[in-house]
Amino acid sequence: MRMSTIQTKIELAERFIQAQQLVETNPQGMISECMKLLETPDIDSAVRAGDIFAVLIEYYYEVKNYSTCNDLLKKMQERKIIATPYIDSSIIQDVYAALGIKTAKHQKKPQQHEDEVIDEDIRS
């Protein structure tokens, strides 16, 4: 049984490599194969799901489909996968900016009211 498990992992890794190679010639084929891989139980034992998401997000980013990028980023979050080890943070920021999504980096600090500042001065 151990040999079949190893063989399955090799086959899954090969499918991912083949899917990556389709990005230029058959992007729909790449998308389809990556989505099937993400649905595969225990895919992380052979290929990290984050790597699969990264291929998809980078493709959709290149074709400027930011909405789908965001959907995939949400799916990563649902799976408790941290995006930044797999996807350049500038891509993530570009996606959020294109969709008008505020992130912690872009949010302004709440302004203090003048009387709060005065109270602090009095206490000093």
C-alpha positions in Angstrom: 0.0 0.0 0.0 2.9 2.4 0.7 4.1 2.1 -2.9 0.6 3.1 -4.2 0.6 6.1 -1.9 4.0 7.3 -3.2 2.8 6.7 -6.8 -0.3 8.7 -6.2 1.7 11.6 -4.8 4.0 11.5 -7.8 1.0 11.5 -10.2 -0.5 14.5 -8.4 2.8 16.4 -8.6 3.1 15.5 -12.3 -0.4 16.8 -12.9 0.5 20.1 -11.3 3.6 20.4 -13.3 1.7 19.7 -16.5 -1.0 22.2 -15.5 1.7 24.9 -15.0 3.0 24.2 -18.5 -0.5 24.8 -20.0 -0.6 28.5 -18.9 0.7 29.8 -22.2 -1.0 27.4 -24.6 -4.2 26.3 -22.9 -5.0 28.5 -19.9 -8.5 27.0 -19.6 -6.9 23.6 -19.3 -4.6 24.9 -16.7 -7.4 26.4 -14.7 -9.5 23.2 -14.9 -6.6 21.0 -13.8 -5.7 23.3 -10.9 -9.2 23.4 -9.7 -9.5 19.6 -9.8 -6.2 19.4 -7.9 -7.5 21.8 -5.2 -10.6 19.5 -4.8 -8.4 16.4 -4.3 -8.5 15.2 -0.7 -5.2 15.6 1.1 -3.6 17.4 -1.9 -1.1 19.0 0.5 0.6 15.6 1.0 1.8 15.8 -2.7 1.5 19.5 -3.8 1.0 22.5 -1.5 -2.4 24.0 -2.1 -0.8 27.4 -1.7 1.3 26.7 -4.8 -1.7 25.8 -6.8 -3.6 28.9 -5.7 -0.5 31.0 -6.6 -0.5 29.7 -10.2 -4.2 30.5 -10.6 -3.9 34.0 -8.9 -0.9 34.9 -10.9 -2.6 33.9 -14.2 -5.8 35.9 -13.3 -3.6 38.8 -12.2 -1.8 38.8 -15.6 -5.1 38.9 -17.5 -6.4 41.6 -15.1 -9.2 39.5 -13.6 -8.9 41.0 -10.2 -12.3 39.8 -9.0 -11.3 36.2 -9.5 -8.0 36.8 -7.8 -9.8 38.1 -4.8 -12.2 35.1 -4.8 -9.1 32.8 -4.8 -7.5 34.8 -2.0 -10.6 34.3 0.0 -10.6 30.6 -0.6 -7.0 30.5 0.6 -8.1 32.3 3.8 -11.0 29.8 4.2 -8.4 27.0 4.1 -6.2 28.8 6.6 -3.4 29.3 4.0 -1.3 32.4 4.4 -1.0 34.0 0.9 2.3 35.9 1.3 4.6 32.9 1.2 3.1 31.9 -2.2 2.1 35.2 -3.8 4.1 38.4 -4.0 2.5 41.0 -1.6 2.6 43.6 -4.4 0.2 41.4 -6.4 -2.2 41.2 -3.4 -2.0 44.9 -2.8 -2.7 45.6 -6.5 -5.7 43.3 -6.5 -7.1 45.0 -3.4 -6.4 48.5 -4.8 -8.1 47.6 -8.2 -11.2 46.4 -6.3 -11.2 49.3 -3.9 -10.7 47.0 -0.9 -9.1 48.7 2.1 -6.4 46.9 3.9 -4.8 47.6 7.2 -1.8 49.2 5.4 -4.1 51.6 3.6 -6.4 52.6 6.4 -5.8 55.8 8.1 -5.6 56.0 11.9 -8.7 57.4 13.4 -8.2 61.1 14.1 -8.1 62.2 17.6 -10.6 64.8 18.6 -9.0 68.1 19.8 -10.4 67.7 23.3 -8.7 64.3 23.6 -5.4 65.9 22.8 -6.1 68.8 25.3 -7.0 66.2 28.0 -3.7 64.5 27.4 -1.8 67.8 27.7 -3.5 68.7 30.9 -2.6 65.3 32.5 1.0 65.6 31.5 
